Amino acid sequence: MKAIFETGGKQYYVSENDVIYVELLPNEVGSEVTFTNVLAVDDKVGTPYVEGAKVVCLVEKHGKQKKIKVFKYRPKKKYRKTQGHRQPYTKLVVKKIS
């Protein structure tokens, strides 16, 4: 069974036992998260959501992605600014789609 759901302003296409990385969620490691904003399940497509559909996931861990460098400058103005950024994430395992 496959589904499309949304969280953190993004949509994810998943099937059971998939491992996905989403925006940081406030849930603890080892707990279950239920997503009800399901856009499609197999052939059923909702407008905007499929009623009664849900995706149950297990929170495996929290972490931060690799560091990226943000470099800003203005040519001929002696302005340079370097920043680093690490985006926090939550690793989920999809347990059940119903």
C-alpha positions, -999 to +999 in steps of 0.1 A: +000+000+000+013+035-009+003+069+002+011+106-002+009+127+030+021+161+040+041+174+070+064+204+075+051+220+043+063+191+021+047+161+006+061+125+010+053+095-012+057+064+010+049+027+014+050+005+045+085+000+061+100+030+043+125+052+061+120+089+056+136+121+069+111+150+077+113+184+094+119+182+131+089+170+151+083+175+188+077+138+195+101+117+216+122+089+202+104+056+202+069+071+201+044+068+172+032+097+151-001+097+132-005+118+101-040+125+090-032+150+062-032+122+036-036+133+000-038+099-017-039+062-007-033+038-036-060+049-062-081+071-039-074+108-043-089+133-020-099+169-024-078+180-006-075+151+018-087+115+019-112+112+047-104+085+073-070+078+059-039+079+082-002+071+081+013+058+113+051+062+117+077+054+144+101+081+155+136+065+152+159+095+159+164+132+158+195+149+143+210+176+122+220+174+085+254+182+071+265+218+074+260+241+044+278+274+040+259+305+031+281+332+016+268+366+008+288+394-008+284+427-028+308+432-056+331+462-053+317+471-018+340+451+005+310+433+020+314+396+027+294+375+052+298+337+058+273+317+077+268+280+084+235+262+088+225+227+099+188+218+093+173+196+121+154+165+111+134+135+124+140+100+110+107+081+107+099+045+098+064+040+082+046+013+101+010+013+088-011+030+061-048+028+065 
